[in-house]
């Protein structure tokens, strides 16, 4: 057997070009016919598509609801999640959901009569919604901003649709935030009313306790009582010493001793009466009852302080929520507004034509090379030539 020589790249390219030149008319037809057809299609048959886009920022974090959420998270643990309060991240997710919602897309379809604009003749509204969503795009760029795009055959209509979606999304998010604030405010208001009743009940109970026990200020009353008892004890000891001196000098039958004895008994009775709480109407406290009264006084006073603190907190948050509920602000700040961009995004004429020419030329080169190869095989009457004649004969028999 003869060893076949390897064919280099340049030789291969030259052979292909020579084969194309030998079948020049066929090669030109294979290249030109598809190219002309595609050119006519992209220029006059296929309707061009335009794209309108807008870049918006997610909702800002420095608002009343965010500060309230932070306050509740720090002071009441998981209360913010139980009340449905949202953070800035959740607000951004809410806007993302609104922009992707079928309610908003359905509003766009009805507002711009897209059923007629798309020449939609299907039976199911879901198919029309799906067709719109093929032309709608929403993504988050590297700066964490939302990029909204709409493609359509009418570039002015595409810009209007993007602007309409921005307005409706902002309105829907405003409704979401005000509804959230109203529901939370109603909860706070109910807790505020309950706290107000509890506080009034505690105050009434505290006043009754003070009146019934003549116990108004434990610190001052205890100090005054102990001071008074100490004075009585000092006087009693003084009279006792004087009595002992009088008894030693003049005896127990003297008039002075009798006066001192009456005075001693009077002071002693006053001291015992003070210890037993006989002078409580004068602000004196019975020492035996003072621990129990003091503990009850401090317990009620602590409950009142807790209720007062809770009432102030609820009142403050309720007023903040009233302000939030009444606000109608723009939450989606447009960085790049939509505009009527008349630059086509589809079809890409230059790319399409270059691709068509390349593919058709490749196909023409393959066909010409195969034809030249079969011709050379027929001249040598090889096995491939015999198979080729059988193949052509099959089609000749079919024609007959």
Secondary structure, 3 states (H helix, E strand, C coil): CCCCCCCCHHHHHHHHHHHHHHCHHHHHHHHHHHHHHHHHHHHHHCCCEEEEEEEECCCCCCCHHHHHHHHHHHHCCCHHHHHCCCCHHHHHHHHHHHHHCHHHHHHHHHHCCHHHHCCCCCCCHHHHHHHHHHCEEEEECCCCCEEEEEEECCHHHHHHHHHHHHHHHHHHHHHHHHHHHHHHHHHHHHHHHHHHHHHHHHHHHHHHHHHHHCCCCHHHHHHHHHHHHHHHHHHHHHHHHHHHHHHHHHCCCCHHHHHHHHHHHHHHHHHHHHHCCCCHHHCCCCHHHHHHHHHHHHHHHHHHHHHHHHHHHHHHHHHHHHHHHHCCCCCCCEEECCCCCCCEEECCHHHHHHHHHHHHHHHHHHHHHHHHHHHHHHHHCCHHHHHHHHHHHHHHHHHC
